[in-house]
Amino acid sequence: MDARRQVGAALKANDDAAERAARAGVDEAKRALGERGPVWWTDGAPDYNRRMAVNTPYAAWYAALDGLESESGPSHASE
């Protein structure tokens, strides 16, 4: 994403105005992608975002991961 590279360049150049403009560009892109802003889905499911897994209905699943990770290293869903 160009805006992310512009943030890095602005930080390196120590240019506060350019950094603010680049960060605004990052925010605009993320909002356009639905990553920020109001929730756009309405499936009725509770939102467990920003909660520890042990404090959600996924606690048992999370606890089971500990045994798997210690035996064979971290578990990766994409593998």
C-alpha positions as CSV (number, residue, x, y, z in Angstrom):
1,M,0.0,0.0,0.0
2,D,1.5,3.3,-1.1
3,A,0.2,5.2,2.0
4,R,2.1,2.8,4.3
5,R,5.3,3.4,2.4
6,Q,4.7,7.1,2.6
7,V,4.3,6.9,6.4
8,G,7.7,5.2,6.6
9,A,9.3,7.8,4.3
10,A,7.8,10.6,6.4
11,L,9.1,9.1,9.6
12,K,12.6,8.6,8.1
13,A,12.6,12.3,6.9
14,N,11.1,13.4,10.3
15,D,8.4,15.3,8.4
16,D,5.4,15.6,10.7
17,A,3.0,17.1,8.0
18,A,3.9,14.4,5.5
19,E,3.4,11.8,8.2
20,R,-0.1,13.1,9.1
21,A,-1.1,13.1,5.4
22,A,0.2,9.6,4.9
23,R,-1.5,8.3,8.0
24,A,-4.8,9.9,6.8
25,G,-4.3,8.0,3.5
26,V,-3.8,4.7,5.4
27,D,-7.0,5.4,7.4
28,E,-8.9,6.2,4.2
29,A,-7.8,3.0,2.6
30,K,-8.6,0.9,5.6
31,R,-12.1,2.4,5.8
32,A,-12.6,1.7,2.1
33,L,-11.7,-2.0,2.8
34,G,-14.0,-2.2,5.8
35,E,-11.2,-2.7,8.3
36,R,-12.1,0.5,10.2
37,G,-15.3,2.4,10.8
38,P,-18.7,1.0,11.6
39,V,-19.5,-2.7,11.4
40,W,-20.8,-3.5,8.0
41,W,-22.0,-7.1,8.7
42,T,-25.2,-8.0,10.5
43,D,-25.1,-11.7,11.2
44,G,-26.3,-11.3,14.8
45,A,-23.4,-13.1,16.3
46,P,-21.7,-11.5,19.4
47,D,-18.4,-9.8,18.7
48,Y,-15.6,-11.4,20.7
49,N,-13.0,-9.1,19.2
50,R,-10.5,-7.6,21.7
51,R,-11.3,-10.2,24.3
52,M,-9.0,-12.9,25.7
53,A,-10.0,-16.3,24.3
54,V,-10.3,-17.8,27.8
55,N,-13.1,-15.3,28.5
56,T,-15.2,-16.4,25.5
57,P,-17.1,-19.5,24.4
58,Y,-13.8,-20.5,22.7
59,A,-12.1,-21.1,26.0
60,A,-12.0,-24.9,25.7
61,W,-10.7,-24.7,22.1
62,Y,-8.0,-22.3,23.2
63,A,-7.0,-24.5,26.2
64,A,-6.6,-27.5,23.9
65,L,-4.1,-25.6,21.8
66,D,-1.6,-25.4,24.6
67,G,-1.0,-29.2,24.4
68,L,-0.7,-29.1,20.6
69,E,1.8,-26.2,20.6
70,S,4.1,-27.7,23.2
71,E,4.3,-31.0,21.3
72,S,5.0,-29.8,17.8
73,G,5.6,-26.1,18.0
74,P,3.1,-23.3,17.1
75,S,0.0,-24.4,15.2
76,H,-0.7,-22.7,11.9
77,A,-4.1,-23.0,10.3
78,S,-2.7,-22.3,6.8
79,E,-0.3,-25.3,6.9
